[in-house]
Amino acid sequence: MLPVCAGLTTTSCCCRAGKQNKITITNDKGRLSKDEIERMVSDAEKYQAEDEEVRRKVEAKNALENYVYSLRNTLRDDKVRPLCCSTY
């Protein structure tokens, strides 16, 4: 689980000028709550198998398209065309 931090305080100092700045970073606006993060992780786990199946289908489609493109280019080659295609 991700830790939730109330705030981070840091100090910077310019030794030559003797200036010191202090800044506090807080997690109070526009951030995800612990419940929202847990829900997102739960949803990711729930849909993991479905996402994997979609990824597998997309990879198979891409492989088929690459094979067809390669075959088309081979058949258009002037050296191969007379050997397999009598219509040209």
N, C-alpha and C positions, 0 to 999 in steps of 0.2 A: 504494500500500500504506500502511496505517496505521502510524505509528511506535509502537514499544513503549518505554515510559519506565520506568526502574528506580525512580525516585522523584522527588518534588518536595518541596523544602524551602523553607519560607517563614518569615519572622520578622515579628512585629508588635511595636510599641513604643508605650507610653503615655508620652509625653514629660513630662507633668505629674507622674505618679507615679514615673517612672523605671523602670517595669516593662517587661520584655522577655519575650515568649513565642516559642517556636520549635516548629514542627510539621512533620513529615515525612509525606507521603502516598505510600504505596507500592502497587504493583500485585502483590499476592502471594496474595490469597484471593478465591475466587468470581468471578474474571474469566475472560474468554475468552483462550485461548492464540492465538498467531499461526496455528497450524495450524487451529484451530477457526474463526477468522475467515475464513481462505482457503477452507475447505470451505463455509462459509455463502455466501460471495460466488460460489463456483463453482456451488452449487446454485441460487442466485438467477438466475444467467445461464442455467443449463440449463433452468429451468422458465419463463423469461420468455415464450416464445412461447405456452406453454400458459396462463399467467396472462392474457395479452392476449386469447386466444380466449374464456376464461371471462368476462372483463370485457366483451367485445363482446356475448356472448350475454345477459348480465345487463342491459346497456343496452338491447338490442333488446326483451327481455321487458318491461322497465319502460316503454318507449315504447309498446308494444302495449297494456299495461294502462291507461296514461294515455289512449290513444285510445279504448278501449272504454268507460272511465268517462265520458269527455267525450261520446261518442255516446249512451250511456244517459241521461245528464242532459239532453241535447238532446231526445231522444225523449220524455222525461217532461215537458218544458215544455208548458204548456197552449196556447201559441201555435203550436207545431209539431205537436203530436199530431194535431189534426184534419186536417192536410195530408197526413200520411203513413200514419196508422194508422186503418183503417176499423173495427177491432174495439173501439175505445174509445168 
